[in-house]
């Protein structure tokens, strides 16, 4: 599924950022969901919980902003905005 691929890629990027910064764990993740990303906040949370198992982001607190702007150039994407890292 498209949604699974988006979330898997996000988890991969989170793990890379954690490793690059010497973090053992990610305690918080803030993401932005485009209006055409095919993900609601609830759907994203479900996928995130599954895909983050065994990763640095497992159990992280999620803050999700949903865009309603269909004309946004990133409307089909999700964007990683910030991470809270535990070193």
N, CA, C and O atoms as CSV, one atom per row, in Angstrom:
chain,resi,resn,atom,element,x,y,z
A,1,UNK,N,N,0.821,-1.189,0.000
A,1,UNK,CA,C,0.000,0.000,0.000
A,1,UNK,C,C,0.867,1.255,0.000
A,1,UNK,O,O,1.972,1.265,0.542
A,2,UNK,N,N,0.357,2.281,-0.601
A,2,UNK,CA,C,1.038,3.570,-0.657
A,2,UNK,C,C,1.328,4.098,0.749
A,2,UNK,O,O,2.419,4.601,1.016
A,3,UNK,N,N,0.351,3.983,1.639
A,3,UNK,CA,C,0.496,4.501,2.992
A,3,UNK,C,C,1.614,3.789,3.740
A,3,UNK,O,O,2.407,4.426,4.433
A,4,UNK,N,N,1.677,2.481,3.603
A,4,UNK,CA,C,2.715,1.708,4.277
A,4,UNK,C,C,4.093,2.134,3.798
A,4,UNK,O,O,5.008,2.279,4.608
A,5,UNK,N,N,4.254,2.335,2.506
A,5,UNK,CA,C,5.529,2.780,1.956
A,5,UNK,C,C,5.939,4.139,2.481
A,5,UNK,O,O,7.109,4.361,2.790
A,6,UNK,N,N,4.980,5.056,2.586
A,6,UNK,CA,C,5.278,6.392,3.122
A,6,UNK,C,C,5.767,6.308,4.563
A,6,UNK,O,O,6.751,6.948,4.933
A,7,UNK,N,N,5.075,5.519,5.365
A,7,UNK,CA,C,5.437,5.420,6.784
A,7,UNK,C,C,6.751,4.672,6.943
A,7,UNK,O,O,7.568,5.056,7.779
A,8,UNK,N,N,6.980,3.627,6.176
A,8,UNK,CA,C,8.259,2.898,6.246
A,8,UNK,C,C,9.424,3.816,5.899
A,8,UNK,O,O,10.464,3.784,6.556
A,9,UNK,N,N,9.249,4.630,4.871
A,9,UNK,CA,C,10.306,5.572,4.498
A,9,UNK,C,C,10.546,6.573,5.620
A,9,UNK,O,O,11.693,6.913,5.910
A,10,UNK,N,N,9.490,7.044,6.246
A,10,UNK,CA,C,9.623,7.976,7.356
A,10,UNK,C,C,10.390,7.337,8.512
A,10,UNK,O,O,11.279,7.970,9.080
A,11,UNK,N,N,10.066,6.107,8.867
A,11,UNK,CA,C,10.753,5.404,9.957
A,11,UNK,C,C,12.231,5.239,9.612
A,11,UNK,O,O,13.093,5.397,10.477
A,12,UNK,N,N,12.523,4.924,8.364
A,12,UNK,CA,C,13.923,4.788,7.930
A,12,UNK,C,C,14.665,6.104,8.135
A,12,UNK,O,O,15.791,6.114,8.633
A,13,UNK,N,N,14.032,7.221,7.751
A,13,UNK,CA,C,14.663,8.536,7.913
A,13,UNK,C,C,14.829,8.899,9.389
A,13,UNK,O,O,15.829,9.505,9.775
A,14,UNK,N,N,13.850,8.528,10.208
A,14,UNK,CA,C,13.954,8.783,11.649
A,14,UNK,C,C,15.110,7.995,12.245
A,14,UNK,O,O,15.897,8.540,13.019
A,15,UNK,N,N,15.223,6.718,11.894
A,15,UNK,CA,C,16.322,5.888,12.394
A,15,UNK,C,C,17.671,6.453,11.961
A,15,UNK,O,O,18.615,6.471,12.750
A,16,UNK,N,N,17.768,6.910,10.729
A,16,UNK,CA,C,19.021,7.502,10.243
A,16,UNK,C,C,19.374,8.767,11.018
A,16,UNK,O,O,20.529,8.965,11.393
A,17,UNK,N,N,18.384,9.620,11.258
A,17,UNK,CA,C,18.620,10.859,12.004
A,17,UNK,C,C,19.033,10.549,13.440
A,17,UNK,O,O,19.932,11.195,13.979
A,18,UNK,N,N,18.386,9.571,14.058
A,18,UNK,CA,C,18.739,9.190,15.426
A,18,UNK,C,C,20.182,8.691,15.482
A,18,UNK,O,O,20.952,9.103,16.350
A,19,UNK,N,N,20.542,7.813,14.567
A,19,UNK,CA,C,21.903,7.267,14.535
A,19,UNK,C,C,22.935,8.366,14.274
A,19,UNK,O,O,23.990,8.391,14.908
A,20,UNK,N,N,22.638,9.259,13.356
A,20,UNK,CA,C,23.572,10.340,13.012
A,20,UNK,C,C,23.812,11.279,14.187
A,20,UNK,O,O,24.857,11.924,14.267
A,21,UNK,N,N,22.840,11.356,15.102
A,21,UNK,CA,C,22.957,12.245,16.259
A,21,UNK,C,C,23.282,11.504,17.554
A,21,UNK,O,O,23.240,12.090,18.636
A,22,UNK,N,N,23.605,10.224,17.442
A,22,UNK,CA,C,23.984,9.437,18.608
A,22,UNK,C,C,22.846,9.182,19.581
A,22,UNK,O,O,23.087,8.948,20.765
A,23,UNK,N,N,21.629,9.224,19.108
A,23,UNK,CA,C,20.469,9.018,19.971
A,23,UNK,C,C,20.139,7.537,20.073
A,23,UNK,O,O,20.149,6.809,19.080
A,24,UNK,N,N,19.851,7.118,21.272
A,24,UNK,CA,C,19.448,5.736,21.498
A,24,UNK,C,C,17.969,5.545,21.230
A,24,UNK,O,O,17.516,4.447,20.904
A,25,UNK,N,N,17.217,6.641,21.373
A,25,UNK,CA,C,15.776,6.541,21.259
A,25,UNK,C,C,15.194,7.860,20.793
A,25,UNK,O,O,15.760,8.925,21.037
A,26,UNK,N,N,14.062,7.779,20.123
A,26,UNK,CA,C,13.299,8.957,19.718
A,26,UNK,C,C,12.054,8.990,20.587
A,26,UNK,O,O,11.241,8.066,20.550
A,27,UNK,N,N,11.901,10.053,21.372
A,27,UNK,CA,C,10.759,10.120,22.282
A,27,UNK,C,C,9.579,10.890,21.701
A,27,UNK,O,O,8.457,10.762,22.191
A,28,UNK,N,N,9.818,11.691,20.660
A,28,UNK,CA,C,8.742,12.455,20.050
A,28,UNK,C,C,8.970,12.667,18.572
A,28,UNK,O,O,10.104,12.848,18.129
A,29,UNK,N,N,7.895,12.644,17.811
A,29,UNK,CA,C,7.940,12.843,16.363
A,29,UNK,C,C,6.816,13.796,15.989
A,29,UNK,O,O,5.665,13.602,16.380
A,30,UNK,N,N,7.162,14.828,15.228
A,30,UNK,CA,C,6.150,15.760,14.727
A,30,UNK,C,C,6.119,15.642,13.214
A,30,UNK,O,O,7.146,15.802,12.554
A,31,UNK,N,N,4.938,15.362,12.659
A,31,UNK,CA,C,4.787,15.210,11.212
A,31,UNK,C,C,3.645,16.083,10.695
A,31,UNK,O,O,2.746,16.475,11.440
A,32,UNK,N,N,3.709,16.367,9.419
A,32,UNK,CA,C,2.689,17.120,8.689
A,32,UNK,C,C,2.164,16.206,7.601
A,32,UNK,O,O,2.948,15.629,6.847
A,33,UNK,N,N,0.844,16.065,7.507
A,33,UNK,CA,C,0.214,15.213,6.496
A,33,UNK,C,C,-0.441,16.087,5.443
A,33,UNK,O,O,-1.304,16.906,5.758
A,34,UNK,N,N,-0.038,15.915,4.200
A,34,UNK,CA,C,-0.645,16.661,3.109
A,34,UNK,C,C,-2.088,16.227,2.880
A,34,UNK,O,O,-2.471,15.101,3.199
A,35,UNK,N,N,-2.872,17.129,2.327
A,35,UNK,CA,C,-4.304,16.877,2.103
A,35,UNK,C,C,-4.553,15.699,1.162
A,35,UNK,O,O,-5.606,15.066,1.229
A,36,UNK,N,N,-3.600,15.405,0.296
A,36,UNK,CA,C,-3.760,14.305,-0.665
A,36,UNK,C,C,-2.824,13.131,-0.362
A,36,UNK,O,O,-2.534,12.326,-1.247
A,37,UNK,N,N,-2.360,13.031,0.866
A,37,UNK,CA,C,-1.412,11.965,1.239
A,37,UNK,C,C,-2.098,10.626,1.462
A,37,UNK,O,O,-1.422,9.612,1.631
A,38,UNK,N,N,-3.416,10.602,1.466
A,38,UNK,CA,C,-4.205,9.384,1.709
A,38,UNK,C,C,-4.076,8.886,3.136
A,38,UNK,O,O,-4.343,7.717,3.413
A,39,UNK,N,N,-3.669,9.765,4.047
A,39,UNK,CA,C,-3.521,9.391,5.444
A,39,UNK,C,C,-4.262,10.377,6.336
A,39,UNK,O,O,-4.033,11.584,6.265
A,40,UNK,N,N,-5.140,9.863,7.163
A,40,UNK,CA,C,-5.709,10.681,8.233
A,40,UNK,C,C,-4.763,10.540,9.424
A,40,UNK,O,O,-3.891,9.672,9.425
A,41,UNK,N,N,-4.930,11.373,10.416
A,41,UNK,CA,C,-4.091,11.273,11.613
A,41,UNK,C,C,-4.248,9.894,12.262
A,41,UNK,O,O,-3.262,9.279,12.667
A,42,UNK,N,N,-5.479,9.417,12.359
A,42,UNK,CA,C,-5.727,8.109,12.976
A,42,UNK,C,C,-5.078,6.983,12.175
A,42,UNK,O,O,-4.477,6.075,12.748
A,43,UNK,N,N,-5.199,7.042,10.870
A,43,UNK,CA,C,-4.611,6.023,9.995
A,43,UNK,C,C,-3.094,6.060,10.092
A,43,UNK,O,O,-2.441,5.018,10.149
A,44,UNK,N,N,-2.534,7.273,10.111
A,44,UNK,CA,C,-1.082,7.410,10.251
A,44,UNK,C,C,-0.613,6.788,11.566
A,44,UNK,O,O,0.379,6.060,11.591
A,45,UNK,N,N,-1.323,7.075,12.658
A,45,UNK,CA,C,-0.941,6.517,13.967
A,45,UNK,C,C,-0.909,4.993,13.933
A,45,UNK,O,O,0.010,4.379,14.475
A,46,UNK,N,N,-1.903,4.383,13.301
A,46,UNK,CA,C,-1.943,2.921,13.196
A,46,UNK,C,C,-0.720,2.396,12.455
A,46,UNK,O,O,-0.040,1.484,12.925
A,47,UNK,N,N,-0.449,2.979,11.296
A,47,UNK,CA,C,0.716,2.549,10.504
A,47,UNK,C,C,2.012,2.806,11.261
A,47,UNK,O,O,2.910,1.964,11.254
A,48,UNK,N,N,2.118,3.961,11.915
A,48,UNK,CA,C,3.338,4.311,12.633
A,48,UNK,C,C,3.610,3.308,13.749
A,48,UNK,O,O,4.745,2.866,13.930
A,49,UNK,N,N,2.576,2.954,14.490
A,49,UNK,CA,C,2.739,2.003,15.586
A,49,UNK,C,C,3.278,0.667,15.079
A,49,UNK,O,O,4.168,0.077,15.693
A,50,UNK,N,N,2.745,0.202,13.976
A,50,UNK,CA,C,3.184,-1.078,13.404
A,50,UNK,C,C,4.599,-0.977,12.843
A,50,UNK,O,O,5.454,-1.806,13.156
A,51,UNK,N,N,4.846,0.037,12.016
A,51,UNK,CA,C,6.125,0.146,11.319
A,51,UNK,C,C,7.277,0.562,12.223
A,51,UNK,O,O,8.436,0.318,11.886
A,52,UNK,N,N,6.989,1.182,13.361
A,52,UNK,CA,C,8.073,1.635,14.241
A,52,UNK,C,C,8.542,0.550,15.208
A,52,UNK,O,O,9.527,0.750,15.919
A,53,UNK,N,N,7.867,-0.580,15.251
A,53,UNK,CA,C,8.282,-1.665,16.147
A,53,UNK,C,C,9.735,-2.053,15.866
A,53,UNK,O,O,10.108,-2.350,14.731
A,54,UNK,N,N,10.536,-2.043,16.919
A,54,UNK,CA,C,11.940,-2.410,16.784
A,54,UNK,C,C,12.835,-1.277,16.311
A,54,UNK,O,O,14.044,-1.463,16.166
A,55,UNK,N,N,12.265,-0.116,16.072
A,55,UNK,CA,C,13.053,1.031,15.619
A,55,UNK,C,C,13.311,1.979,16.779
A,55,UNK,O,O,12.777,1.796,17.873
A,56,UNK,N,N,14.133,2.994,16.534
A,56,UNK,CA,C,14.406,4.010,17.553
A,56,UNK,C,C,13.147,4.778,17.918
A,56,UNK,O,O,13.077,5.367,18.997
A,57,UNK,N,N,12.153,4.784,17.040
A,57,UNK,CA,C,10.925,5.557,17.258
A,57,UNK,C,C,9.804,4.760,17.920
A,57,UNK,O,O,8.709,5.286,18.120
A,58,UNK,N,N,10.061,3.517,18.257
A,58,UNK,CA,C,9.003,2.724,18.885
A,58,UNK,C,C,8.540,3.398,20.176
A,58,UNK,O,O,9.357,3.714,21.041
A,59,UNK,N,N,7.242,3.615,20.304
A,59,UNK,CA,C,6.667,4.227,21.490
A,59,UNK,C,C,6.765,5.742,21.535
A,59,UNK,O,O,6.392,6.354,22.536
A,60,UNK,N,N,7.262,6.358,20.466
A,60,UNK,CA,C,7.410,7.817,20.451
A,60,UNK,C,C,6.050,8.507,20.489
A,60,UNK,O,O,5.065,8.000,19.951
A,61,UNK,N,N,6.014,9.668,21.134
A,61,UNK,CA,C,4.817,10.515,21.163
A,61,UNK,C,C,4.695,11.185,19.800
A,61,UNK,O,O,5.658,11.765,19.299
A,62,UNK,N,N,3.518,11.104,19.206
A,62,UNK,CA,C,3.292,11.690,17.883
A,62,UNK,C,C,2.508,12.989,17.983
A,62,UNK,O,O,1.520,13.082,18.712
A,63,UNK,N,N,2.961,13.982,17.245
A,63,UNK,CA,C,2.216,15.218,17.063
A,63,UNK,C,C,1.978,15.322,15.567
A,63,UNK,O,O,2.924,15.370,14.781
A,64,UNK,N,N,0.716,15.358,15.177
A,64,UNK,CA,C,0.361,15.305,13.754
A,64,UNK,C,C,-0.436,16.540,13.374
A,64,UNK,O,O,-1.421,16.889,14.026
A,65,UNK,N,N,0.005,17.196,12.308
A,65,UNK,CA,C,-0.734,18.309,11.726
A,65,UNK,C,C,-1.280,17.837,10.386
A,65,UNK,O,O,-0.529,17.351,9.540
A,66,UNK,N,N,-2.590,17.980,10.193
A,66,UNK,CA,C,-3.218,17.601,8.930
A,66,UNK,C,C,-3.530,18.855,8.120
A,66,UNK,O,O,-4.179,19.780,8.609
A,67,UNK,N,N,-3.064,18.870,6.885
A,67,UNK,CA,C,-3.351,19.991,5.994
A,67,UNK,C,C,-4.638,19.723,5.224
A,67,UNK,O,O,-4.935,18.580,4.874
A,68,UNK,N,N,-5.391,20.770,4.967
A,68,UNK,CA,C,-6.597,20.670,4.142
A,68,UNK,C,C,-6.399,21.386,2.813
A,68,UNK,O,O,-7.335,21.498,2.022
A,69,UNK,N,N,-5.183,21.871,2.565
A,69,UNK,CA,C,-4.877,22.660,1.374
A,69,UNK,C,C,-4.558,21.753,0.183
A,69,UNK,O,O,-3.438,21.260,0.051
A,70,UNK,N,N,-5.540,21.544,-0.669
A,70,UNK,CA,C,-5.361,20.676,-1.840
A,70,UNK,C,C,-4.382,21.259,-2.852
A,70,UNK,O,O,-3.818,20.517,-3.655
A,71,UNK,N,N,-4.171,22.567,-2.828
A,71,UNK,CA,C,-3.281,23.220,-3.785
A,71,UNK,C,C,-1.832,23.282,-3.301
A,71,UNK,O,O,-0.953,23.712,-4.049
A,72,UNK,N,N,-1.575,22.866,-2.082
A,72,UNK,CA,C,-0.205,22.888,-1.564
A,72,UNK,C,C,0.669,22.006,-2.443
A,72,UNK,O,O,0.259,20.898,-2.791
A,73,UNK,N,N,1.867,22.465,-2.814
A,73,UNK,CA,C,2.745,21.641,-3.667
A,73,UNK,C,C,3.144,20.315,-3.008
A,73,UNK,O,O,3.542,19.380,-3.702
A,74,UNK,N,N,3.042,20.227,-1.695
A,74,UNK,CA,C,3.368,18.989,-0.981
A,74,UNK,C,C,2.124,18.227,-0.541
A,74,UNK,O,O,2.204,17.380,0.349
A,75,UNK,N,N,0.989,18.513,-1.144
A,75,UNK,CA,C,-0.283,17.930,-0.709
A,75,UNK,C,C,-0.289,16.400,-0.762
A,75,UNK,O,O,-1.069,15.773,-0.046
A,76,UNK,N,N,0.550,15.790,-1.582
A,76,UNK,CA,C,0.567,14.322,-1.694
A,76,UNK,C,C,1.565,13.674,-0.739
A,76,UNK,O,O,1.735,12.455,-0.755
A,77,UNK,N,N,2.207,14.459,0.071
A,77,UNK,CA,C,3.314,13.956,0.885
A,77,UNK,C,C,3.035,14.046,2.373
A,77,UNK,O,O,2.075,14.672,2.823
A,78,UNK,N,N,3.914,13.394,3.116
A,78,UNK,CA,C,3.972,13.637,4.547
A,78,UNK,C,C,5.362,14.187,4.809
A,78,UNK,O,O,6.325,13.836,4.128
A,79,UNK,N,N,5.450,15.045,5.797
A,79,UNK,CA,C,6.718,15.716,6.066
A,79,UNK,C,C,7.105,15.522,7.528
A,79,UNK,O,O,6.305,15.757,8.434
A,80,UNK,N,N,8.333,15.092,7.740
A,80,UNK,CA,C,8.897,15.003,9.076
A,80,UNK,C,C,9.342,16.398,9.472
A,80,UNK,O,O,10.189,16.997,8.809
A,81,UNK,N,N,8.771,16.919,10.555
A,81,UNK,CA,C,9.082,18.287,10.957
A,81,UNK,C,C,10.121,18.332,12.075
A,81,UNK,O,O,11.120,19.040,11.952
A,82,UNK,N,N,9.911,17.604,13.141
A,82,UNK,CA,C,10.895,17.600,14.240
A,82,UNK,C,C,10.943,16.237,14.913
A,82,UNK,O,O,10.011,15.438,14.829
A,83,UNK,N,N,12.070,16.004,15.586
A,83,UNK,CA,C,12.267,14.805,16.394
A,83,UNK,C,C,12.751,15.209,17.771
A,83,UNK,O,O,13.542,16.143,17.906
A,84,UNK,N,N,12.288,14.518,18.784
A,84,UNK,CA,C,12.831,14.654,20.136
A,84,UNK,C,C,13.707,13.435,20.355
A,84,UNK,O,O,13.219,12.305,20.399
A,85,UNK,N,N,15.015,13.673,20.491
A,85,UNK,CA,C,15.988,12.581,20.605
A,85,UNK,C,C,16.472,12.433,22.025
A,85,UNK,O,O,16.678,13.422,22.728
A,86,UNK,N,N,16.655,11.193,22.449
A,86,UNK,CA,C,17.256,10.884,23.751
A,86,UNK,C,C,18.644,10.304,23.487
A,86,UNK,O,O,18.791,9.217,22.929
A,87,UNK,N,N,19.636,11.051,23.898
A,87,UNK,CA,C,21.029,10.654,23.634
A,87,UNK,C,C,21.535,9.763,24.746
A,87,UNK,O,O,22.685,9.324,24.710
